[in-house]
Amino acid sequence: MALIQSILKTEIKAAFMAQANKTENPESALNDLADKLATAIDAFVKSGIVTGTCQTPSGAGTIQGTIQ
């Protein structure tokens, strides 16, 4: 699957919105935001599929895999 930027944008926006009204403990809110962003970026990157070609003794072949 191709990386879809709008999915990442939605997750980032949701992470910021979840922290928007948290004023009691700014450090905790910042850590929570960082966790949400890291999780969203990790999921986004891992949602991609890598495709390529390779040369084998019997000719060219296709390789496809997911990012883990």
C-alpha positions in Angstrom: 0.0 0.0 0.0 1.3 3.4 -0.8 1.9 5.8 2.1 -1.2 8.1 2.4 -0.2 11.4 3.8 -3.8 12.4 4.8 -3.9 9.4 7.2 -0.8 10.7 9.0 -2.2 14.2 9.0 -5.4 13.0 10.7 -3.5 11.2 13.4 -1.3 14.2 14.1 -4.2 16.5 14.3 -6.0 14.1 16.7 -2.9 13.9 18.9 -2.8 17.7 19.2 -6.5 18.0 19.8 -6.3 15.4 22.6 -3.8 17.6 24.4 -5.4 21.0 23.6 -7.2 21.4 27.0 -4.7 19.7 29.3 -3.2 22.5 31.4 -2.8 20.9 34.8 0.4 19.1 34.1 2.2 20.5 30.9 5.1 18.0 31.2 2.7 15.0 31.2 0.7 16.5 28.3 3.9 17.0 26.3 5.0 13.4 26.9 1.6 12.1 26.0 1.7 14.2 22.7 5.1 12.9 21.9 3.9 9.3 22.5 0.9 9.8 20.2 3.0 11.4 17.5 5.7 8.6 17.7 3.0 6.0 17.4 1.3 7.7 14.5 4.5 8.1 12.6 5.6 4.5 13.3 2.3 3.1 12.1 2.5 5.4 9.0 5.9 4.2 8.0 5.1 0.6 8.6 2.0 0.8 6.5 4.1 1.1 3.3 5.0 -1.8 1.1 8.5 -2.0 -0.5 8.6 -3.4 -4.0 11.7 -3.9 -6.1 13.4 -6.2 -8.6 16.3 -8.5 -8.1 18.6 -10.5 -10.4 18.7 -14.2 -9.9 20.6 -16.9 -11.8 17.3 -17.7 -13.6 16.6 -14.0 -14.5 15.0 -11.0 -13.0 12.5 -11.4 -10.2 10.2 -9.2 -8.1 10.5 -8.8 -4.4 7.7 -7.4 -2.2 7.7 -7.0 1.5 6.4 -4.9 4.4 8.3 -2.7 6.7 8.6 -4.0 10.3 
